[in-house]
Amino acid sequence: MTFFRLFVSIALVFALSLSLGVSGAFAQNDDDQPDTSGPDSQFNEDQPATDQATSTESEEEPDASEDDPLSPIRPADTSSSEEREERRQIIENRSMQSETDRTTDSDGDGLTDYDEINIYGTDPEDPDTSGNGMTDGEMVAAGLDPTSTSTEPITTEDPREVPDESFSEEYVITAIEAVSESDTSGTERTSVRITGQGPANSYVSLFIFSVPVRVTVETDGSGRFEYTYREQLADGNHQAYTATVDNSGRVLARSAGIPFVKEANAITVGDSPSYQPAMLTASDPVGFFVENYILISIFLLLLILCIAVIIVGMKERKGAGIEV
């Protein structure tokens, strides 16, 4: 009877400790997870309070002008997990190609054969797939659909809304800085220069919110690009992304959002480490405990039972006058 009471007491204490431990582990994991209510929402913690209004669509964010060909942006389509996987595979497969395959441009139109076939749907043997007099590369650089004769810029998905699976470490914005330039009248004005990294010898879209602005820039052989936004950017909080979009405007892969603040002639870039959705892994202590807590619980329970049996046996032996 004494053994039974001791065992029950130890088991109850163990169960309480285990439940508190599991709850704490899950709570810690929830704290480490990004807020899935919007891409890159964890960056808001490091931004000024007013920046949270500009990191997502808000009433204060100006709408894109219908006359501005640089900013046709639509809500992202996140309905199909198969489509998201297809997007990821397109970019991942490109990075696995040989150097020759990644740079081959059979028709000399400025687009690699891989990009023509897998991203833009153009003919790698015909420099002018649409037949409108512009090469496929010129149309992509102008933000147009190279498979169409339309001169209307394509509307791209909003990179702030695309699924986390679209994030790729290959896409990075490395610097955002204010540069002083003189206009045609000799007046000094402040422009914004954005430098970044993407797939080599390709075209990437650069997004600036909350203008919003989307422009297409070409990366060099090392994947580097540089763009100077010469329009007057309002003082306040902004965010920049770079991404690869296909001829229909789907965001196939994107960088993390980089917050920055423009004040007069100065720009301050927010703290924004490379973003990747937090996932529990066996190498993560919290993840290991959560994934294997049932086995760990059984092991600990057996261990406590063994200790209890030893203690009870020792007490019984001592009570019987047997030398231990």
Secondary structure, 3 states (H helix, E strand, C coil): CHHHHHHHHHHHHHHHHHHHHHHHHHHHHHHHCCCCCCCCHHHHHHCCHHHHHCCCCCCCCCCCCCCCCCCCEECCCCCCHHHHHHHHHHHHHHHCCCHHHHHCCCCCCCCCHHHHHHHHCCCCCCCCCCCCCCCHHHHHHCCCCCCCCCCCCCCEECCCCCCHHHECCCCEEEEEEEEEEECCCCCEEEEEEEEEECCCCCEEEEEEECCCEEEEEECCCCCEEEEEECCCCCCEEEEEEEEEECCCCCEEEECCCEEEEEECCEEEECCCCCCCCCCCCCCCHHHHHHHCHHHHHHHHHHHHHHHHHHHHHHHHHHHCCCCC
